[in-house]
Amino acid sequence: DLLNDAEQSMMEYKTSIENLKKDSKYTLDKIAIGESDLQRGQTDL
């Protein structure tokens, strides 16, 4: 019925949001590591 469909959609939505958060945290970590590598490279020169 309609209510179950709505609940199912909300569950899928929340799951995809959680996955996005995990992915973006991983990406932000990679960016931070890259920036520190760049800064270290500049000071080594």
Secondary structure, 3 states (H helix, E strand, C coil): CHHHHHHHHHHHHHHHHHHHHHHHHHHHHHHHHHHHHHHHHHHHC
